[in-house]
Amino acid sequence: MAPGKTLITFDVDGTLIKAVGAHANKFHKDAFAHAFKIVHGLHTNIDVIAHHGSTDQLVIESVLKHHGLEHDVIWAKMPECCDAMLAYAYQAAAAGFAATGLELLPGVKELLSRLAERDDVIVALVTGNLERIAWIKMKALGIEGSFTKPGVGGFGSDDTNRGALVRIARKRCAEKLGCEVRTAVHVGDTPNDVSAAEFGGAKAIAVTTGVFDAASLLNAAGDNKANVTVMDGLTDVDAVLRACGLEP
């Protein structure tokens, strides 16, 4: 097995990218709405619930429960919902609409470029997005090539538990890259990212670029606040590298 490397995983929405304008995150939201309509005959959207920091399958579950559907019915048709989302996503990507209402957050492109130049790191996604939806976003915003190939992250299509996704990402490094993870760092913008990092055996870098403030992010660590570095964003690339335990 190859020598150990530092695995750095990034959440997507609110961490690498932000939703902007009247059509904020339109591609992803419309994929959900399409699935609700096609599979369950519901005309609804994800904004009927609080969904920040959740995973796509849990978002589907929460919206459908909001409309009175039973647990067994929801999960029996979950594969159909995910397939419907992906079918919509492929069409939107082909039509060039995947980046509508999205933009990269400041510092992201430079940070990913710096990381891509290094041979001591593995760069991956750990996100609640379904895997193909996450990569469609990355491609549409021009940063897909900055991540280690083949993709070794963890996604909302793998598990509903964000902490499990960090563990899945670590496991895939061995399976796909033949590389041991010496240190893992997860970068995210929600309390769920902070707790997921701890669950997955990773250090957390929590950024206040989403809807949560520094206190909320730090408090998510409970008694293990030393495991968290809270930053106001990713613009100070050298500081981010140091927080990852790397020399700039």
Buried (B, 14 or more C-beta within 10 A) or exposed (E): EEEEBBBBBBBBBBBBBBBEEEBEBBBBBBBBBBBBEBBBEBEBEBEEBEBBBBBBBBBBBBBBEEEEBEEEEBBEBBEEBBBBBBBBBBEBBEEEBBBBBBEBBEBBBEBBEBBBEBEEBBBBBBBBBBBBBBBBBBBBBEBBEBBBEEBBBBBBBBBBBBBBBBBBBBEBBBEBBEBBBEBBBBBBBBBBBBBBBBBBBBBBBBBBBBEBEBEBBBBBBEEEEEBBBBBEBBBBBEBBBEBBEBEE
